[in-house]
Amino acid sequence: MAAIKAVHVSDIPKLDHIPDSTTASTFYSTFFSSFTGNNSRTNKFHVIGHRGSGMNMLQSPDSRMKSIKENSIMSFNAASKFPIDFVEFDVQVTSDGCPVIFHDNFIVSQENGSIYEKRVTELTLAELLCYGPQRDVEKLGKPLLRKIKDGRIFYWNVEQDDSICTLQEAFQNVNTSLGFNIDLKFDDHIVYQEEELTCVLQAILQVVVKYANERPIIFSTFQPDAAELINKLQNTYAVYFLTNGGCEVYTDVRRNSLEEAMKLCLKNGFQGIVSEVKGIFKNPGMVSKIKESNLSLLSYGQLNNVAEAVYMQHIMGVDGVIVDLVQEITEAVFDAQNNGAGNDNEKKDTIGSMKEEEMDKQTSMTPRTKLSPREHSFLLKLMSELVQH
């Protein structure tokens, strides 16, 4: 096995720029048993594209974070060129009942020099689609800006822009071999009544049932009540509960730890948990408990753009990762399976054209059951450093 390439831990917590060295790290694939749309099981470590081929971090100096408009048809199809299993994206429902793919709770725009915000779910579909690039090139869309968590506002400028799309359009226009991890998006600051949640979820399910066909589907959500409802409203597709794993505190205790997430999943018959990776690193003992409970465990977060962090999760027993740097992480996986053979250009050409069944052969390796002393030391040192931040 090639040596694990070191990463400076002090550089990890704020990943506005991901070091290029992430592509050089190596790690082994593991067997991952997850439920897909037809309840079949697959045996591989899953790499999932975050909002397609990666989220947009407009404040980042890293151009890769501003390459393609997130949550767009263009981004999904760009991600499908690499051997990933799913793309993850956020779905909300407009005021006239149309499921649309958009992450933020508010549309931010500018008119006559003044910046304003409008809640996505309070707009009609026609009103929402007026923002950003238009399908009709002869039309000029309203400016699309983004407010980030610290309150700063940026023009949503990316290298390859695309229009806001509906869930139906994604089913109709995205490579059919690509699975969809549908994140049911709700506002953390709103208390939803069951009737309202049911109305939203039924609108989404209507589109899924009509257009999914054989495409693998996973539902996930941070909203515990929505997770319970989507599981009751259908029994075809897997439901995963999203959690920060204790990295943030909420009034709803079900959201505050991996322990609570596991309890919720077992109570309601969910198939798995998707946790912020730092929550896993801070509470590594929960990994074995989750797996012993026959639940799948996936992770999300900026640390998943560092191949060393992905390797560490593998040897801890995590089943898959949601990543922004789809090309870099899939290349690292491919490089690991082939022990670094071949030059970089050959690898990129191969990985971009490899068929899914061929990649399955490359990634279906016997899981490691024992760490070497070096690996164990690396894991403990890196984990302790991460927990301190």
C-alpha positions as CSV (number, residue, x, y, z in Angstrom):
1,M,0.0,0.0,0.0
2,A,1.3,3.5,-0.8
3,A,2.1,5.7,2.1
4,I,-0.6,8.0,3.5
5,K,0.2,11.5,2.5
6,A,0.2,14.0,5.4
7,V,-2.1,16.9,5.7
8,H,-1.6,19.9,7.9
9,V,-4.4,19.6,10.4
10,S,-4.3,23.3,11.3
11,D,-5.4,24.0,7.7
12,I,-8.5,21.8,7.9
13,P,-11.3,23.5,9.9
14,K,-11.7,26.5,7.5
15,L,-11.6,24.9,4.0
16,D,-12.1,27.9,1.8
17,H,-9.2,26.5,-0.3
18,I,-8.6,22.8,-0.6
19,P,-5.0,21.8,-1.1
20,D,-4.2,20.1,-4.4
21,S,-2.4,17.4,-2.5
22,T,-5.7,15.8,-1.6
23,T,-5.6,13.9,-4.9
24,A,-2.4,12.1,-3.9
25,S,-3.8,10.4,-0.8
26,T,-4.7,6.7,-0.9
27,F,-7.3,4.6,0.9
28,Y,-9.1,1.3,0.4
29,S,-12.7,0.8,-0.6
30,T,-15.0,-1.1,1.8
31,F,-18.2,-3.0,1.4
32,F,-21.2,-0.7,1.9
33,S,-24.7,-2.2,2.1
34,S,-27.3,0.5,1.6
35,F,-31.0,0.5,0.4
36,T,-31.5,2.0,-3.0
37,G,-34.7,2.6,-4.9
38,N,-35.5,-1.0,-5.5
39,N,-34.3,-2.2,-2.1
40,S,-31.3,-3.9,-3.7
41,R,-27.9,-3.8,-2.0
42,T,-24.6,-2.6,-3.4
43,N,-21.2,-3.5,-2.2
44,K,-19.0,-0.4,-2.4
45,F,-17.9,2.7,-0.5
46,H,-20.1,5.5,-1.7
47,V,-19.0,8.8,-3.1
48,I,-21.9,11.3,-3.5
49,G,-21.7,14.6,-5.2
50,H,-22.8,17.5,-3.0
51,R,-25.4,19.7,-4.7
52,G,-24.2,18.0,-7.9
53,S,-20.5,18.5,-8.6
54,G,-20.1,20.6,-5.5
55,M,-21.5,23.5,-3.6
56,N,-20.7,27.1,-4.5
57,M,-18.6,29.0,-1.9
58,L,-18.6,32.4,-3.4
59,Q,-16.4,33.8,-0.6
60,S,-13.7,31.2,-1.3
61,P,-10.5,32.0,-3.2
62,D,-10.6,28.5,-4.5
63,S,-11.9,28.6,-8.1
64,R,-13.1,25.0,-7.8
65,M,-15.8,26.2,-5.4
66,K,-17.1,28.5,-8.1
67,S,-16.8,26.3,-11.1
68,I,-20.4,25.2,-11.9
69,K,-23.7,26.5,-10.5
70,E,-24.7,24.2,-7.7
71,N,-28.0,22.3,-7.7
72,S,-28.4,22.6,-11.5
73,I,-28.9,20.3,-14.4
74,M,-25.4,21.2,-15.6
75,S,-23.8,20.4,-12.2
76,F,-25.6,17.1,-11.9
77,N,-24.5,15.9,-15.4
78,A,-21.0,17.2,-14.8
79,A,-20.8,15.0,-11.7
80,S,-22.2,12.0,-13.6
81,K,-19.1,11.9,-15.7
82,F,-17.2,10.5,-12.7
83,P,-17.8,7.1,-11.0
84,I,-20.1,8.4,-8.2
85,D,-23.3,6.7,-7.0
86,F,-25.6,9.6,-6.2
87,V,-25.8,13.4,-6.3
88,E,-27.3,15.1,-3.3
89,F,-29.6,18.1,-3.8
90,D,-32.1,20.3,-1.9
91,V,-35.8,20.3,-2.7
92,Q,-38.3,22.9,-1.6
93,V,-41.9,23.4,-2.8
94,T,-43.1,26.7,-4.3
95,S,-46.3,28.4,-3.2
96,D,-48.2,26.9,-6.1
97,G,-47.0,23.4,-5.3
98,C,-44.0,22.7,-7.6
99,P,-40.9,21.0,-6.1
100,V,-37.8,23.0,-7.1
101,I,-34.1,22.4,-6.5
102,F,-32.6,25.2,-4.4
103,H,-30.6,25.2,-1.2
104,D,-31.1,28.6,0.4
105,N,-34.4,29.5,2.2
106,F,-34.4,33.0,0.6
107,I,-33.8,34.3,-2.9
108,V,-31.6,37.4,-2.7
109,S,-31.7,39.9,-5.5
110,Q,-31.2,43.6,-6.2
111,E,-33.4,46.3,-7.8
112,N,-32.7,50.0,-8.2
113,G,-29.6,49.6,-6.0
114,S,-31.5,48.0,-3.1
115,I,-31.0,44.4,-2.0
116,Y,-34.0,42.4,-1.0
117,E,-34.9,38.9,0.0
118,K,-37.9,36.7,-0.7
119,R,-38.6,33.3,0.8
120,V,-38.5,30.6,-1.9
121,T,-41.6,28.8,-0.6
122,E,-43.6,32.0,-0.8
123,L,-42.9,32.5,-4.5
124,T,-44.8,30.8,-7.4
125,L,-42.7,28.7,-9.8
126,A,-42.9,31.5,-12.5
127,E,-41.7,34.1,-10.0
128,L,-38.8,31.9,-8.8
129,L,-37.6,31.1,-12.3
130,C,-37.3,34.8,-13.1
131,Y,-34.0,34.9,-11.1
132,G,-30.7,34.1,-12.5
133,P,-29.9,32.7,-16.1
134,Q,-33.0,32.1,-18.2
135,R,-33.7,29.1,-20.4
136,D,-34.8,31.5,-23.1
137,V,-31.5,33.2,-24.0
138,E,-33.4,36.2,-25.2
139,K,-34.7,36.9,-21.7
140,L,-32.7,38.6,-19.0
141,G,-33.2,37.2,-15.5
142,K,-33.3,39.2,-12.3
143,P,-29.9,39.4,-10.5
144,L,-29.2,36.4,-8.2
145,L,-27.1,37.1,-5.1
146,R,-26.3,34.9,-2.1
147,K,-26.2,35.8,1.6
148,I,-23.8,33.6,3.6
149,K,-24.1,32.7,7.3
150,D,-22.0,35.7,8.5
151,G,-24.3,38.1,6.7
152,R,-22.1,39.0,3.8
153,I,-23.7,39.1,0.4
154,F,-22.1,38.1,-2.9
155,Y,-23.1,38.2,-6.5
156,W,-23.7,34.6,-7.5
157,N,-20.9,34.6,-10.2
158,V,-19.6,31.2,-11.3
159,E,-17.6,30.0,-14.3
160,Q,-20.4,27.9,-15.7
161,D,-23.9,29.2,-14.9
162,D,-27.2,27.5,-15.3
163,S,-30.9,28.1,-14.5
164,I,-32.8,27.2,-11.4
165,C,-34.5,23.9,-12.2
166,T,-37.5,21.8,-11.0
167,L,-37.3,18.3,-9.6
168,Q,-39.2,17.1,-12.6
169,E,-36.6,18.6,-15.0
170,A,-33.8,16.9,-13.0
171,F,-35.5,13.5,-13.5
172,Q,-36.0,14.2,-17.2
173,N,-32.6,15.7,-18.0
174,V,-30.0,14.1,-15.8
175,N,-28.1,10.9,-16.7
176,T,-30.5,8.1,-15.7
177,S,-27.7,6.0,-14.2
178,L,-27.2,8.6,-11.4
179,G,-29.0,8.1,-8.1
180,F,-30.7,11.0,-6.4
181,N,-30.2,11.8,-2.7
182,I,-33.2,14.2,-2.2
183,D,-32.6,16.5,0.8
184,L,-36.1,17.6,2.0
185,K,-35.3,21.2,2.8
186,F,-37.1,23.0,5.6
187,D,-36.3,26.2,7.5
188,D,-34.8,25.6,11.0
189,H,-36.5,28.7,12.3
190,I,-40.1,27.6,11.5
191,V,-42.2,25.2,13.5
192,Y,-44.1,23.2,10.9
193,Q,-47.5,21.6,11.5
194,E,-48.1,18.0,10.3
195,E,-50.6,19.2,7.7
196,E,-48.1,21.6,6.1
197,L,-45.3,19.0,6.1
198,T,-47.6,16.4,4.6
199,C,-48.7,18.8,1.8
200,V,-45.1,19.5,0.9
201,L,-44.0,15.9,1.0
202,Q,-46.9,14.7,-1.1
203,A,-46.0,17.3,-3.8
204,I,-42.5,15.9,-3.9
205,L,-43.6,12.3,-3.9
206,Q,-45.9,12.8,-6.8
207,V,-43.0,13.9,-8.9
208,V,-40.8,11.1,-7.7
209,V,-43.4,8.4,-8.3
210,K,-44.1,9.7,-11.8
211,Y,-40.6,10.2,-13.0
212,A,-38.1,8.1,-11.0
213,N,-38.6,4.9,-12.9
214,E,-35.5,2.7,-12.0
215,R,-33.4,5.6,-10.7
216,P,-32.1,4.9,-7.1
217,I,-33.6,7.4,-4.6
218,I,-32.6,8.2,-1.1
219,F,-34.6,10.8,1.0
220,S,-32.8,12.7,3.7
221,T,-33.7,15.6,6.0
222,F,-32.7,17.5,9.1
223,Q,-36.4,17.9,10.0
224,P,-37.3,14.9,12.3
225,D,-41.0,15.2,11.8
226,A,-40.6,15.3,8.0
227,A,-38.4,12.2,8.2
228,E,-41.1,10.3,10.1
229,L,-43.8,11.5,7.6
230,I,-41.9,10.6,4.4
231,N,-41.3,7.2,5.8
232,K,-45.0,6.7,6.5
233,L,-46.1,8.1,3.2
234,Q,-44.1,5.6,1.1
235,N,-42.2,2.4,1.6
236,T,-40.2,2.2,-1.6
237,Y,-37.3,4.5,-0.9
238,A,-34.8,4.7,1.9
239,V,-35.0,7.5,4.5
240,Y,-31.8,8.9,6.1
241,F,-31.8,11.3,9.0
242,L,-29.5,14.3,8.7
243,T,-27.7,15.5,11.8
244,N,-24.9,17.9,12.8
245,G,-23.9,15.2,15.3
246,G,-23.7,17.6,18.2
247,C,-21.7,20.3,16.4
248,E,-24.7,22.7,16.9
249,V,-27.4,22.9,19.5
250,Y,-31.1,22.9,18.7
251,T,-34.3,23.1,20.8
252,D,-35.3,19.8,19.3
253,V,-33.1,17.3,21.2
254,R,-33.5,14.8,18.4
255,R,-31.1,16.9,16.4
256,N,-28.4,17.3,18.9
257,S,-26.3,14.1,18.8
258,L,-25.5,10.9,17.0
259,E,-27.1,9.0,19.9
260,E,-30.4,10.8,19.4
261,A,-30.2,10.3,15.6
262,M,-29.7,6.6,16.1
263,K,-32.7,6.4,18.5
264,L,-34.9,8.3,16.0
265,C,-33.9,6.0,13.1
266,L,-34.4,2.8,15.1
267,K,-37.8,4.0,16.4
268,N,-39.1,4.8,12.9
269,G,-37.4,2.2,10.8
270,F,-35.1,4.6,8.8
271,Q,-32.2,3.1,6.9
272,G,-29.4,5.3,8.0
273,I,-27.9,8.5,9.3
274,V,-26.0,11.3,7.4
275,S,-23.8,13.2,9.9
276,E,-21.5,16.2,9.8
277,V,-18.1,14.6,9.6
278,K,-16.8,16.5,12.6
279,G,-19.7,15.0,14.7
280,I,-18.3,11.6,13.8
281,F,-14.7,12.6,14.7
282,K,-15.8,14.0,18.0
283,N,-17.7,10.8,18.9
284,P,-16.0,7.9,17.1
285,G,-17.4,5.3,19.4
286,M,-20.8,5.8,17.9
287,V,-19.8,4.4,14.5
288,S,-19.7,0.9,15.7
289,K,-22.9,1.3,17.6
290,I,-24.7,2.6,14.5
291,K,-23.4,-0.2,12.4
292,E,-24.3,-2.8,15.0
293,S,-27.8,-1.4,14.8
294,N,-27.9,-2.3,11.1
295,L,-28.0,1.3,10.1
296,S,-25.9,2.9,7.3
297,L,-23.7,5.9,8.1
298,L,-22.8,8.6,5.6
299,S,-21.1,11.9,6.2
300,Y,-21.1,15.4,4.8
301,G,-19.0,18.5,5.5
302,Q,-16.0,20.4,4.1
303,L,-13.5,17.8,5.6
304,N,-14.8,15.4,3.0
305,N,-12.9,17.3,0.4
306,V,-9.6,16.1,2.0
307,A,-8.8,12.6,1.0
308,E,-7.0,11.9,4.2
309,A,-10.2,12.6,6.1
310,V,-12.1,10.3,3.8
311,Y,-9.5,7.6,4.4
312,M,-9.9,8.0,8.1
313,Q,-13.7,7.6,7.9
314,H,-13.3,4.4,6.0
315,I,-11.1,2.8,8.6
316,M,-13.6,4.0,11.3
317,G,-16.4,2.2,9.4
318,V,-18.3,5.0,7.8
319,D,-20.1,3.8,4.6
320,G,-19.8,6.8,2.3
321,V,-19.1,10.5,1.9
322,I,-20.8,13.5,0.3
323,V,-18.2,15.6,-1.3
324,D,-17.7,18.9,-3.2
325,L,-14.5,18.0,-5.1
326,V,-16.0,15.1,-7.0
327,Q,-13.2,14.7,-9.5
328,E,-10.4,14.9,-6.9
329,I,-12.0,12.4,-4.4
330,T,-13.0,9.9,-7.1
331,E,-9.5,10.1,-8.6
332,A,-8.1,9.5,-5.1
333,V,-10.3,6.4,-4.8
334,F,-9.3,5.1,-8.2
335,D,-5.6,5.8,-7.5
336,A,-5.9,3.8,-4.2
337,Q,-7.4,0.8,-6.0
338,N,-4.7,0.8,-8.5
339,N,-1.8,1.5,-6.1
340,G,-0.9,4.7,-7.9
341,A,-0.3,3.0,-11.2
342,G,-0.2,5.2,-14.3
343,N,0.3,8.9,-14.8
344,D,-2.2,11.6,-13.8
345,N,-3.4,12.2,-17.4
346,E,-4.1,8.5,-18.0
347,K,-6.0,8.3,-14.7
348,K,-8.2,11.3,-15.5
349,D,-9.0,9.9,-19.0
350,T,-9.8,6.4,-17.6
351,I,-11.9,7.6,-14.7
352,G,-13.9,9.9,-16.9
353,S,-14.8,7.2,-19.3
354,M,-15.1,4.2,-17.0
355,K,-18.5,2.4,-17.0
356,E,-20.2,1.8,-13.7
357,E,-19.8,-1.9,-13.8
358,E,-16.1,-1.5,-14.5
359,M,-15.6,0.8,-11.6
360,D,-17.5,-1.6,-9.3
361,K,-14.8,-4.2,-10.0
362,Q,-12.1,-1.7,-9.1
363,T,-13.8,-0.8,-5.8
364,S,-15.0,-4.1,-4.6
365,M,-12.1,-5.0,-2.4
366,T,-12.2,-7.0,0.9
367,P,-12.6,-4.6,3.8
368,R,-9.7,-4.1,6.2
369,T,-10.3,-5.5,9.6
370,K,-7.1,-4.5,11.4
371,L,-5.1,-1.2,11.3
372,S,-1.4,-1.1,11.1
373,P,0.4,0.7,13.9
374,R,1.1,3.6,11.6
375,E,-2.5,3.9,10.5
376,H,-3.7,3.7,14.1
377,S,-1.3,6.5,15.2
378,F,-2.4,8.6,12.2
379,L,-6.0,8.2,13.1
380,L,-5.7,9.0,16.7
381,K,-3.4,12.1,16.2
382,L,-5.6,13.6,13.4
383,M,-8.8,12.9,15.2
384,S,-7.6,14.5,18.5
385,E,-6.5,17.6,16.5
386,L,-9.8,17.9,14.8
387,V,-11.9,17.6,17.9
388,Q,-10.1,20.6,19.4
389,H,-11.3,23.0,16.7
